[in-house]
Amino acid sequence: MSTTQKDQRRRAPRRNATAPSVIRVELRDGMGHPRNVTADLVDWSDSGLSLALVSPIKPGVIVKVRGKLGEDGIDISRRATISWCQEDPKGGFRAGVEFLDVQSERSGERENHQQQATSSFQELDHYEIMQLSPNADTETIHRVYRLLAQRYHPDNSSTGNSELFVQLTDAFQTLSDPGRRASYDARHSSEKRLRWKIFDQTTIATGPEVEKRKRQGILALLYATTVKDPERASMTVHAFEDMLGCPREHLESALWYLRGKGFIQRTDGGRYTLTVNGFEEAEERCVKQMQTAGQLPAPASEA
């Protein structure tokens, strides 16, 4: 379950749909033409709905939802936004719908979540747990799993860790199966982009605090890239735009500052890389220390 989905469920008590209930979702397609989508109600709260869909709807889309809720058949007809949408392992898709008339009350919360996104950017995922590149081949996945599974198996009195072993095994089962991995990679790429959207496009990206967040976001992205592959760790301005959700023209001052401080450098090909000083700056100010299987110290016997 994504962070947004968890946050939405924490905000208000959820009520499960005890009887089948159809919700009509009205939206517009890419040409601006109206389109209706039929969905099944899963649960709801005062702030939004959870729906089961046959096809996905892009997060951020403004829609209008109509239908009946609960045993009392409460009629609703409200404007809302799709806050998240992901594939359902049982088939189809699940989506979270947040009513627009309650979003304004959460503007302060959203700002706080955006700031946290910079410092805790390395959320656990299957590739992070196994410390693998998304491009790792099947042989590498099996080899790394054998090594780490032996190290963190609960029966290992020196380095055993049952929680990490469960995470590791779950990651291996997904990444070692071609079908499951393909499905996971599609979600992983989408969620990774959403994770880095630290700026609200409806606000003007200016001011000291916003500038700090831009610099921290750039350093954090380059840090993650460098940790995975120091010899080929570089990113383009277009990548920063996409991952941070911030237009290029709003990144120029942050890049100028980081180059002036010697934290990043620009290659002849126009790509940006992290310097040693920038690596230390990122560790001190931008990234959260984590304990994943690949990041814990090696057993004494292997030292």
C-alpha positions as CSV (number, residue, x, y, z in Angstrom):
1,M,0.0,0.0,0.0
2,S,1.4,3.4,-0.9
3,T,2.2,6.2,1.6
4,T,-0.7,8.3,0.2
5,Q,-3.1,5.4,0.6
6,K,-1.9,4.8,4.2
7,D,-2.2,8.5,5.1
8,Q,-5.8,8.7,3.7
9,R,-6.8,5.7,5.8
10,R,-5.4,7.2,8.9
11,R,-7.2,10.5,8.6
12,A,-10.7,9.3,9.1
13,P,-12.5,6.1,10.1
14,R,-13.2,3.8,7.1
15,R,-16.5,2.1,6.7
16,N,-16.6,-1.1,4.6
17,A,-19.2,-1.6,1.9
18,T,-21.4,-4.3,3.5
19,A,-23.5,-4.6,0.3
20,P,-22.6,-4.2,-3.4
21,S,-22.6,-0.5,-4.3
22,V,-21.9,1.0,-7.7
23,I,-20.2,4.4,-8.0
24,R,-20.3,6.3,-11.2
25,V,-17.1,8.3,-11.9
26,E,-17.4,11.2,-14.3
27,L,-14.2,12.5,-15.9
28,R,-12.8,13.8,-19.2
29,D,-10.5,11.9,-21.6
30,G,-7.3,13.2,-23.2
31,M,-9.4,15.1,-25.8
32,G,-11.5,16.8,-23.2
33,H,-14.6,14.7,-23.9
34,P,-16.7,13.5,-21.0
35,R,-16.4,9.9,-20.0
36,N,-18.2,7.8,-17.4
37,V,-16.5,4.9,-15.5
38,T,-18.3,2.5,-13.4
39,A,-16.6,1.3,-10.1
40,D,-17.4,-0.8,-7.1
41,L,-17.3,0.8,-3.7
42,V,-14.8,-0.9,-1.3
43,D,-15.0,1.4,1.7
44,W,-15.5,5.1,2.5
45,S,-15.0,7.9,5.0
46,D,-16.1,11.5,5.4
47,S,-13.0,12.5,3.3
48,G,-13.2,10.1,0.4
49,L,-13.8,6.6,-1.1
50,S,-11.9,3.5,-2.0
51,L,-13.0,2.0,-5.3
52,A,-12.4,-1.1,-7.3
53,L,-11.9,-0.4,-11.1
54,V,-11.5,-2.5,-14.2
55,S,-9.1,0.0,-15.7
56,P,-6.8,2.6,-14.0
57,I,-7.3,6.3,-13.6
58,K,-4.3,8.6,-13.5
59,P,-3.7,10.1,-10.0
60,G,-4.4,13.8,-9.8
61,V,-7.4,13.7,-12.2
62,I,-10.4,15.7,-11.1
63,V,-13.6,13.7,-11.2
64,K,-17.2,13.8,-10.0
65,V,-18.5,10.8,-8.1
66,R,-22.1,9.8,-7.9
67,G,-23.7,6.9,-6.0
68,K,-25.1,5.6,-2.8
69,L,-23.2,4.8,0.4
70,G,-24.0,2.4,3.2
71,E,-27.1,0.5,4.2
72,D,-29.0,3.8,4.4
73,G,-28.3,4.4,0.7
74,I,-26.9,7.9,1.3
75,D,-26.8,9.7,-2.1
76,I,-23.5,11.5,-3.0
77,S,-22.6,13.8,-5.9
78,R,-19.3,15.4,-5.2
79,R,-16.2,16.7,-7.0
80,A,-13.1,14.8,-6.0
81,T,-9.6,14.0,-7.1
82,I,-7.9,10.6,-7.7
83,S,-5.3,10.5,-4.9
84,W,-3.8,7.1,-5.8
85,C,-4.4,4.2,-8.2
86,Q,-2.6,0.9,-8.2
87,E,-3.0,-2.6,-9.6
88,D,-4.9,-5.0,-7.4
89,P,-3.2,-8.4,-6.9
90,K,-6.6,-10.0,-7.2
91,G,-7.3,-8.4,-10.5
92,G,-8.3,-5.0,-11.8
93,F,-7.2,-1.8,-10.0
94,R,-7.9,0.0,-6.7
95,A,-8.1,3.7,-6.4
96,G,-8.4,6.3,-3.6
97,V,-10.8,9.2,-4.2
98,E,-10.5,12.3,-2.0
99,F,-13.3,14.9,-1.9
100,L,-12.1,18.3,-3.0
101,D,-14.1,20.1,-0.3
102,V,-12.0,18.6,2.4
103,Q,-8.6,19.0,0.7
104,S,-8.2,22.7,1.7
105,E,-8.3,21.7,5.4
106,R,-5.2,19.6,4.7
107,S,-2.9,22.1,3.1
108,G,-0.8,22.3,6.2
109,E,-0.5,18.5,6.3
110,R,0.5,18.3,2.7
111,E,3.3,20.8,3.2
112,N,4.6,18.7,6.1
113,H,4.4,15.5,4.0
114,Q,6.3,17.2,1.2
115,Q,9.1,18.2,3.5
116,Q,9.4,14.7,4.8
117,A,9.6,13.3,1.3
118,T,13.1,14.9,0.9
119,S,14.6,13.5,4.1
120,S,13.1,10.0,3.9
121,F,13.3,9.5,0.2
122,Q,14.7,6.0,0.4
123,E,11.4,4.2,1.3
124,L,11.7,0.4,1.5
125,D,11.1,-1.3,-1.8
126,H,12.2,-4.7,-3.2
127,Y,15.3,-3.3,-5.0
128,E,16.4,-1.3,-1.9
129,I,16.0,-4.3,0.4
130,M,18.2,-6.4,-1.8
131,Q,20.5,-3.5,-2.7
132,L,20.0,-4.3,-6.4
133,S,19.8,-2.1,-9.5
134,P,16.4,-2.3,-11.3
135,N,18.5,-3.6,-14.2
136,A,19.8,-6.6,-12.3
137,D,19.6,-9.9,-14.1
138,T,18.0,-13.1,-12.8
139,E,21.4,-14.7,-12.0
140,T,22.4,-11.7,-9.9
141,I,19.1,-11.7,-8.0
142,H,19.5,-15.4,-7.0
143,R,23.1,-14.9,-6.0
144,V,22.4,-11.9,-3.8
145,Y,19.5,-13.6,-2.2
146,R,21.5,-16.7,-1.3
147,L,24.2,-14.6,0.3
148,L,21.8,-12.3,2.3
149,A,19.4,-15.1,3.2
150,Q,22.2,-17.0,4.8
151,R,23.3,-13.9,6.6
152,Y,19.9,-12.8,8.0
153,H,18.2,-16.2,8.6
154,P,16.8,-16.3,12.1
155,D,18.8,-19.4,12.8
156,N,22.0,-17.4,12.4
157,S,23.0,-16.5,16.0
158,S,25.4,-13.8,14.9
159,T,23.6,-11.8,12.2
160,G,20.1,-13.3,12.1
161,N,17.2,-10.8,11.7
162,S,13.7,-12.3,11.3
163,E,12.2,-9.0,10.1
164,L,14.8,-8.4,7.4
165,F,14.7,-12.1,6.4
166,V,10.9,-11.8,5.8
167,Q,11.4,-8.6,3.8
168,L,14.2,-10.2,1.8
169,T,12.3,-13.3,1.0
170,D,9.2,-11.3,-0.1
171,A,11.4,-9.2,-2.4
172,F,13.1,-12.3,-3.9
173,Q,9.9,-14.0,-4.6
174,T,8.7,-11.0,-6.6
175,L,11.9,-10.2,-8.4
176,S,12.7,-13.8,-9.3
177,D,9.4,-14.4,-11.0
178,P,9.3,-12.7,-14.5
179,G,5.6,-12.0,-14.5
180,R,5.5,-10.6,-11.0
181,R,8.6,-8.6,-11.6
182,A,7.2,-7.0,-14.7
183,S,4.1,-6.0,-12.9
184,Y,6.1,-4.7,-9.9
185,D,8.5,-2.7,-12.1
186,A,5.6,-0.9,-13.7
187,R,4.2,0.1,-10.2
188,H,7.7,0.8,-8.9
189,S,8.5,3.3,-11.7
190,S,5.2,5.1,-11.2
191,E,5.4,5.2,-7.4
192,K,9.0,6.3,-7.5
193,R,8.0,9.4,-9.5
194,L,5.1,10.2,-7.2
195,R,7.5,9.8,-4.2
196,W,9.7,12.6,-5.5
197,K,6.9,15.0,-6.3
198,I,7.9,17.4,-3.4
199,F,6.4,20.5,-4.9
200,D,2.8,21.5,-5.3
201,Q,2.3,22.6,-8.9
202,T,-0.5,24.9,-7.8
203,T,1.9,27.1,-5.8
204,I,4.7,29.4,-6.9
205,A,8.0,27.6,-6.4
206,T,9.8,30.5,-4.8
207,G,11.0,31.5,-1.3
208,P,13.9,30.4,0.9
209,E,12.3,27.3,2.2
210,V,11.3,26.1,-1.2
211,E,14.8,26.8,-2.5
212,K,16.2,24.7,0.3
213,R,13.9,21.8,-0.6
214,K,15.0,22.0,-4.2
215,R,18.6,21.8,-3.3
216,Q,18.0,18.9,-0.9
217,G,15.9,17.1,-3.5
218,I,18.7,17.3,-6.1
219,L,21.3,16.1,-3.6
220,A,19.1,13.3,-2.5
221,L,18.5,12.1,-6.0
222,L,22.2,12.2,-6.9
223,Y,23.0,10.5,-3.6
224,A,20.7,7.6,-4.4
225,T,22.1,7.3,-7.9
226,T,25.7,7.4,-6.6
227,V,25.1,4.7,-3.9
228,K,23.8,2.3,-6.6
229,D,26.6,2.8,-9.1
230,P,29.3,5.4,-8.3
231,E,31.1,5.0,-11.6
232,R,28.1,5.9,-13.7
233,A,26.1,8.1,-11.4
234,S,24.8,11.1,-13.2
235,M,21.5,12.8,-14.0
236,T,20.1,15.3,-16.4
237,V,18.1,18.4,-15.7
238,H,15.2,16.7,-17.4
239,A,15.4,13.9,-14.8
240,F,15.4,16.4,-12.0
241,E,12.3,18.0,-13.5
242,D,10.5,14.7,-13.8
243,M,11.4,13.3,-10.3
244,L,11.0,16.5,-8.3
245,G,7.9,17.7,-10.2
246,C,9.5,21.1,-10.6
247,P,9.9,23.0,-13.9
248,R,13.5,23.4,-15.2
249,E,13.4,27.2,-14.9
250,H,12.7,26.9,-11.2
251,L,15.8,24.6,-10.7
252,E,18.4,26.9,-12.1
253,S,19.2,28.8,-8.9
254,A,19.4,25.5,-6.9
255,L,21.9,24.1,-9.5
256,W,23.9,27.3,-9.5
257,Y,24.1,27.2,-5.7
258,L,25.1,23.5,-5.5
259,R,27.8,24.0,-8.2
260,G,29.1,27.1,-6.4
261,K,29.4,25.2,-3.2
262,G,31.2,22.4,-4.9
263,F,28.5,19.8,-4.0
264,I,27.8,18.9,-7.7
265,Q,29.6,19.3,-11.0
266,R,28.4,19.3,-14.6
267,T,30.0,17.0,-17.1
268,D,30.9,17.8,-20.7
269,G,27.7,16.0,-21.7
270,G,25.5,18.4,-19.6
271,R,24.8,15.8,-16.9
272,Y,25.2,16.4,-13.2
273,T,27.2,14.3,-10.8
274,L,27.8,14.4,-7.0
275,T,31.2,15.4,-5.6
276,V,32.7,13.9,-2.4
277,N,31.7,17.0,-0.5
278,G,28.2,16.7,-2.0
279,F,28.0,13.1,-0.9
280,E,28.8,14.1,2.7
281,E,26.3,17.0,2.6
282,A,23.6,14.7,1.4
283,E,24.2,12.3,4.2
284,E,24.2,15.0,6.8
285,R,21.1,17.0,5.6
286,C,19.1,15.1,3.0
287,V,18.9,11.4,3.6
288,K,17.6,9.2,6.3
289,Q,19.7,6.4,7.6
290,M,18.0,3.0,7.0
291,Q,18.6,-0.5,8.0
292,T,17.8,-2.7,5.0
293,A,19.3,-6.1,4.4
294,G,22.0,-4.8,2.1
295,Q,23.0,-2.0,4.4
296,L,23.6,-3.8,7.7
297,P,27.2,-4.6,8.5
298,A,28.6,-7.9,7.3
299,P,29.1,-10.8,9.8
300,A,32.4,-10.8,11.6
301,S,33.4,-14.0,9.9
302,E,33.2,-12.3,6.5
303,A,35.3,-9.2,7.6
